[in-house]
Amino acid sequence: MKITSWEVKNQKFNKKFKGYDPTEVDNFLEILAGEIEEGTKEINLAREKLSSLENKLSEYQNMEQTLQNVILTTQKTAEELKKNAEKEAELLLREAQLKSQKLLEESNLRISEFKKEIYELKNLKDAYLLKFKSMLDLHKNLLENLESEGATRFEKKKDLTDEEMEKVISQFKKEEPRRG
């Protein structure tokens, strides 16, 4: 049963013969009412403080739950970012490898083409050298034959045009195998 300080102050007792001294009882009740009033105030303050602390605890628990959710979300996001970064790095690496392979193949093809072209140019040079040597040998032989036969045959024809001279040379070439 709850007793308030007001009830203690206003409590009246029946008077009996040879009972307690009413002044002492009133004084005691007054003290007791003050103590109850103080205790009630302290209890109310404690309840308010407890309620405030419970509210704060609830807020902190909510904050803790929110932080845990944020941490989990952050971890998941970090893992996803890491996986995506690894996939992207893998793709970039594959792409770079393919590009380098393509460049290598193109370079090898160009090298092969250059080698072929160099080979053809060497063959062309050799062919020209051979033709030039052959032509020099032919002219040398012509000069030697002219000297050996004497210039008499050609002196008659020294006023020939280039075309006429070509005819004479071709005729001489035809006759040369018969002489040799």
Short mmCIF file of the C-alpha atoms (twelve columns), coordinates in Angstrom:
data_MODEL
# 
_entry.id   MODEL 
# 
loop_
_atom_site.group_PDB 
_atom_site.id 
_atom_site.type_symbol 
_atom_site.label_atom_id 
_atom_site.label_alt_id 
_atom_site.label_comp_id 
_atom_site.label_asym_id 
_atom_site.label_seq_id 
_atom_site.Cartn_x 
_atom_site.Cartn_y 
_atom_site.Cartn_z 
_atom_site.pdbx_PDB_model_num 
ATOM 1   C CA . MET A 1   0.000  0.000   0.000    1 
ATOM 2   C CA . LYS A 2   1.368  3.447   -0.982   1 
ATOM 3   C CA . ILE A 3   1.291  6.201   1.588    1 
ATOM 4   C CA . THR A 4   1.888  9.767   0.537    1 
ATOM 5   C CA . SER A 5   3.363  12.511  2.697    1 
ATOM 6   C CA . TRP A 6   0.005  14.324  2.635    1 
ATOM 7   C CA . GLU A 7   -1.719 11.256  4.076    1 
ATOM 8   C CA . VAL A 8   0.882  11.082  6.827    1 
ATOM 9   C CA . LYS A 9   0.463  14.791  7.670    1 
ATOM 10  C CA . ASN A 10  -3.279 14.616  7.724    1 
ATOM 11  C CA . GLN A 11  -3.614 11.296  9.516    1 
ATOM 12  C CA . LYS A 12  -5.668 11.649  12.674   1 
ATOM 13  C CA . PHE A 13  -5.658 9.135   15.460   1 
ATOM 14  C CA . ASN A 14  -8.375 8.565   18.005   1 
ATOM 15  C CA . LYS A 15  -7.508 9.730   21.452   1 
ATOM 16  C CA . LYS A 16  -7.549 7.241   24.227   1 
ATOM 17  C CA . PHE A 17  -6.728 7.476   27.764   1 
ATOM 18  C CA . LYS A 18  -3.100 6.853   28.439   1 
ATOM 19  C CA . GLY A 19  -2.184 6.893   24.733   1 
ATOM 20  C CA . TYR A 20  0.883  8.394   23.083   1 
ATOM 21  C CA . ASP A 21  1.703  12.022  23.498   1 
ATOM 22  C CA . PRO A 22  -0.100 13.744  20.629   1 
ATOM 23  C CA . THR A 23  2.689  16.317  20.151   1 
ATOM 24  C CA . GLU A 24  5.324  13.634  19.843   1 
ATOM 25  C CA . VAL A 25  3.171  11.678  17.450   1 
ATOM 26  C CA . ASP A 26  2.461  14.825  15.415   1 
ATOM 27  C CA . ASN A 27  6.184  15.712  15.362   1 
ATOM 28  C CA . PHE A 28  7.085  12.194  14.349   1 
ATOM 29  C CA . LEU A 29  4.417  12.169  11.654   1 
ATOM 30  C CA . GLU A 30  5.682  15.549  10.453   1 
ATOM 31  C CA . ILE A 31  9.245  14.170  10.192   1 
ATOM 32  C CA . LEU A 32  8.015  10.985  8.597    1 
ATOM 33  C CA . ALA A 33  5.934  12.960  6.071    1 
ATOM 34  C CA . GLY A 34  9.030  15.049  5.197    1 
ATOM 35  C CA . GLU A 35  11.118 11.931  4.723    1 
ATOM 36  C CA . ILE A 36  8.429  10.332  2.592    1 
ATOM 37  C CA . GLU A 37  8.140  13.533  0.550    1 
ATOM 38  C CA . GLU A 38  11.940 13.622  0.055    1 
ATOM 39  C CA . GLY A 39  11.974 9.925   -0.802   1 
ATOM 40  C CA . THR A 40  9.134  10.407  -3.264   1 
ATOM 41  C CA . LYS A 41  10.997 13.320  -4.913   1 
ATOM 42  C CA . GLU A 42  14.167 11.227  -5.135   1 
ATOM 43  C CA . ILE A 43  12.220 8.290   -6.548   1 
ATOM 44  C CA . ASN A 44  10.550 10.552  -9.115   1 
ATOM 45  C CA . LEU A 45  13.918 12.077  -10.035  1 
ATOM 46  C CA . ALA A 46  15.404 8.583   -10.294  1 
ATOM 47  C CA . ARG A 47  12.457 7.467   -12.454  1 
ATOM 48  C CA . GLU A 48  12.909 10.490  -14.718  1 
ATOM 49  C CA . LYS A 49  16.634 9.834   -14.923  1 
ATOM 50  C CA . LEU A 50  15.977 6.131   -15.556  1 
ATOM 51  C CA . SER A 51  13.470 7.013   -18.265  1 
ATOM 52  C CA . SER A 52  15.957 9.435   -19.833  1 
ATOM 53  C CA . LEU A 53  18.717 6.822   -19.638  1 
ATOM 54  C CA . GLU A 54  16.413 4.184   -21.123  1 
ATOM 55  C CA . ASN A 55  15.592 6.588   -23.970  1 
ATOM 56  C CA . LYS A 56  19.295 7.257   -24.518  1 
ATOM 57  C CA . LEU A 57  20.019 3.535   -24.324  1 
ATOM 58  C CA . SER A 58  17.309 2.910   -26.913  1 
ATOM 59  C CA . GLU A 59  18.809 5.658   -29.111  1 
ATOM 60  C CA . TYR A 60  22.281 4.166   -28.684  1 
ATOM 61  C CA . GLN A 61  20.958 0.699   -29.482  1 
ATOM 62  C CA . ASN A 62  19.294 2.111   -32.598  1 
ATOM 63  C CA . MET A 63  22.533 3.888   -33.497  1 
ATOM 64  C CA . GLU A 64  24.473 0.694   -32.894  1 
ATOM 65  C CA . GLN A 65  22.079 -1.251  -35.123  1 
ATOM 66  C CA . THR A 66  22.327 1.458   -37.779  1 
ATOM 67  C CA . LEU A 67  26.128 1.417   -37.545  1 
ATOM 68  C CA . GLN A 68  26.167 -2.365  -37.834  1 
ATOM 69  C CA . ASN A 69  23.938 -2.119  -40.899  1 
ATOM 70  C CA . VAL A 70  26.195 0.575   -42.345  1 
ATOM 71  C CA . ILE A 71  29.272 -1.567  -41.642  1 
ATOM 72  C CA . LEU A 72  27.679 -4.594  -43.307  1 
ATOM 73  C CA . THR A 73  26.570 -2.515  -46.277  1 
ATOM 74  C CA . THR A 74  30.027 -0.942  -46.508  1 
ATOM 75  C CA . GLN A 75  31.682 -4.358  -46.379  1 
ATOM 76  C CA . LYS A 76  29.370 -5.700  -49.086  1 
ATOM 77  C CA . THR A 77  29.962 -2.609  -51.201  1 
ATOM 78  C CA . ALA A 78  33.722 -2.879  -50.689  1 
ATOM 79  C CA . GLU A 79  33.655 -6.545  -51.689  1 
ATOM 80  C CA . GLU A 80  31.578 -5.740  -54.771  1 
ATOM 81  C CA . LEU A 81  33.915 -2.890  -55.676  1 
ATOM 82  C CA . LYS A 82  36.894 -5.163  -55.223  1 
ATOM 83  C CA . LYS A 83  35.328 -7.869  -57.399  1 
ATOM 84  C CA . ASN A 84  34.375 -5.307  -60.037  1 
ATOM 85  C CA . ALA A 85  37.861 -3.804  -59.949  1 
ATOM 86  C CA . GLU A 86  39.407 -7.256  -60.307  1 
ATOM 87  C CA . LYS A 87  37.102 -8.052  -63.242  1 
ATOM 88  C CA . GLU A 88  37.889 -4.714  -64.866  1 
ATOM 89  C CA . ALA A 89  41.611 -5.218  -64.325  1 
ATOM 90  C CA . GLU A 90  41.300 -8.693  -65.820  1 
ATOM 91  C CA . LEU A 91  39.448 -7.308  -68.838  1 
ATOM 92  C CA . LEU A 92  42.002 -4.525  -69.284  1 
ATOM 93  C CA . LEU A 93  44.817 -7.048  -69.039  1 
ATOM 94  C CA . ARG A 94  43.172 -9.319  -71.620  1 
ATOM 95  C CA . GLU A 95  42.549 -6.350  -73.881  1 
ATOM 96  C CA . ALA A 96  46.155 -5.211  -73.536  1 
ATOM 97  C CA . GLN A 97  47.378 -8.748  -74.261  1 
ATOM 98  C CA . LEU A 98  45.189 -8.951  -77.355  1 
ATOM 99  C CA . LYS A 99  46.400 -5.558  -78.546  1 
ATOM 100 C CA . SER A 100 50.029 -6.482  -77.943  1 
ATOM 101 C CA . GLN A 101 49.501 -9.813  -79.731  1 
ATOM 102 C CA . LYS A 102 47.899 -8.006  -82.673  1 
ATOM 103 C CA . LEU A 103 50.739 -5.456  -82.759  1 
ATOM 104 C CA . LEU A 104 53.273 -8.269  -82.611  1 
ATOM 105 C CA . GLU A 105 51.566 -10.092 -85.478  1 
ATOM 106 C CA . GLU A 106 51.378 -6.881  -87.511  1 
ATOM 107 C CA . SER A 107 55.037 -6.167  -86.783  1 
ATOM 108 C CA . ASN A 108 56.050 -9.683  -87.804  1 
ATOM 109 C CA . LEU A 109 54.009 -9.336  -90.978  1 
ATOM 110 C CA . ARG A 110 55.684 -6.008  -91.793  1 
ATOM 111 C CA . ILE A 111 59.098 -7.485  -91.049  1 
ATOM 112 C CA . SER A 112 58.285 -10.363 -93.371  1 
ATOM 113 C CA . GLU A 113 57.133 -7.923  -96.059  1 
ATOM 114 C CA . PHE A 114 60.302 -5.848  -95.597  1 
ATOM 115 C CA . LYS A 115 62.454 -8.957  -95.857  1 
ATOM 116 C CA . LYS A 116 60.630 -9.980  -99.027  1 
ATOM 117 C CA . GLU A 117 61.035 -6.500  -100.455 1 
ATOM 118 C CA . ILE A 118 64.753 -6.468  -99.541  1 
ATOM 119 C CA . TYR A 119 65.155 -9.882  -101.172 1 
ATOM 120 C CA . GLU A 120 63.395 -8.658  -104.318 1 
ATOM 121 C CA . LEU A 121 65.516 -5.491  -104.379 1 
ATOM 122 C CA . LYS A 122 68.695 -7.552  -104.003 1 
ATOM 123 C CA . ASN A 123 67.575 -9.806  -106.858 1 
ATOM 124 C CA . LEU A 124 66.736 -6.762  -108.966 1 
ATOM 125 C CA . LYS A 125 70.134 -5.234  -108.174 1 
ATOM 126 C CA . ASP A 126 71.850 -8.504  -109.056 1 
ATOM 127 C CA . ALA A 127 69.878 -8.714  -112.309 1 
ATOM 128 C CA . TYR A 128 70.792 -5.130  -113.222 1 
ATOM 129 C CA . LEU A 129 74.429 -5.777  -112.369 1 
ATOM 130 C CA . LEU A 130 74.388 -8.888  -114.482 1 
ATOM 131 C CA . LYS A 131 72.760 -7.044  -117.397 1 
ATOM 132 C CA . PHE A 132 75.170 -4.151  -117.005 1 
ATOM 133 C CA . LYS A 133 78.175 -6.509  -116.942 1 
ATOM 134 C CA . SER A 134 76.783 -8.319  -119.908 1 
ATOM 135 C CA . MET A 135 76.309 -5.060  -121.768 1 
ATOM 136 C CA . LEU A 136 79.817 -3.952  -120.818 1 
ATOM 137 C CA . ASP A 137 81.203 -7.270  -122.011 1 
ATOM 138 C CA . LEU A 138 79.275 -6.897  -125.246 1 
ATOM 139 C CA . HIS A 139 80.593 -3.405  -125.838 1 
ATOM 140 C CA . LYS A 140 84.077 -4.513  -124.895 1 
ATOM 141 C CA . ASN A 141 83.817 -7.359  -127.419 1 
ATOM 142 C CA . LEU A 142 82.511 -4.952  -130.007 1 
ATOM 143 C CA . LEU A 143 85.409 -2.621  -129.414 1 
ATOM 144 C CA . GLU A 144 87.883 -5.456  -129.565 1 
ATOM 145 C CA . ASN A 145 86.350 -6.732  -132.820 1 
ATOM 146 C CA . LEU A 146 86.432 -3.289  -134.272 1 
ATOM 147 C CA . GLU A 147 90.060 -2.968  -133.453 1 
ATOM 148 C CA . SER A 148 90.866 -6.384  -134.808 1 
ATOM 149 C CA . GLU A 149 88.958 -5.981  -138.077 1 
ATOM 150 C CA . GLY A 150 90.123 -2.501  -138.467 1 
ATOM 151 C CA . ALA A 151 88.159 0.609   -138.664 1 
ATOM 152 C CA . THR A 152 87.845 0.425   -142.419 1 
ATOM 153 C CA . ARG A 153 84.541 -1.296  -142.449 1 
ATOM 154 C CA . PHE A 154 83.028 1.249   -140.108 1 
ATOM 155 C CA . GLU A 155 84.799 4.315   -141.424 1 
ATOM 156 C CA . LYS A 156 82.589 4.210   -144.419 1 
ATOM 157 C CA . LYS A 157 79.621 4.359   -142.107 1 
ATOM 158 C CA . LYS A 158 80.743 7.000   -139.639 1 
ATOM 159 C CA . ASP A 159 78.123 9.482   -140.772 1 
ATOM 160 C CA . LEU A 160 75.276 7.086   -139.875 1 
ATOM 161 C CA . THR A 161 72.324 8.089   -137.728 1 
ATOM 162 C CA . ASP A 162 71.682 6.372   -134.426 1 
ATOM 163 C CA . GLU A 163 69.030 4.130   -135.978 1 
ATOM 164 C CA . GLU A 164 71.374 3.118   -138.773 1 
ATOM 165 C CA . MET A 165 74.120 2.476   -136.230 1 
ATOM 166 C CA . GLU A 166 71.770 0.210   -134.246 1 
ATOM 167 C CA . LYS A 167 71.084 -1.772  -137.410 1 
ATOM 168 C CA . VAL A 168 74.796 -2.184  -138.021 1 
ATOM 169 C CA . ILE A 169 75.370 -3.322  -134.407 1 
ATOM 170 C CA . SER A 170 72.512 -5.814  -134.570 1 
ATOM 171 C CA . GLN A 171 73.861 -7.123  -137.858 1 
ATOM 172 C CA . PHE A 172 77.294 -7.403  -136.258 1 
ATOM 173 C CA . LYS A 173 75.778 -9.349  -133.362 1 
ATOM 174 C CA . LYS A 174 74.193 -11.761 -135.790 1 
ATOM 175 C CA . GLU A 175 77.492 -12.301 -137.542 1 
ATOM 176 C CA . GLU A 176 79.467 -12.656 -134.290 1 
ATOM 177 C CA . PRO A 177 78.361 -16.221 -133.426 1 
ATOM 178 C CA . ARG A 178 79.494 -17.320 -136.879 1 
ATOM 179 C CA . ARG A 179 82.926 -15.881 -136.231 1 
ATOM 180 C CA . GLY A 180 83.326 -17.378 -132.752 1 
# 
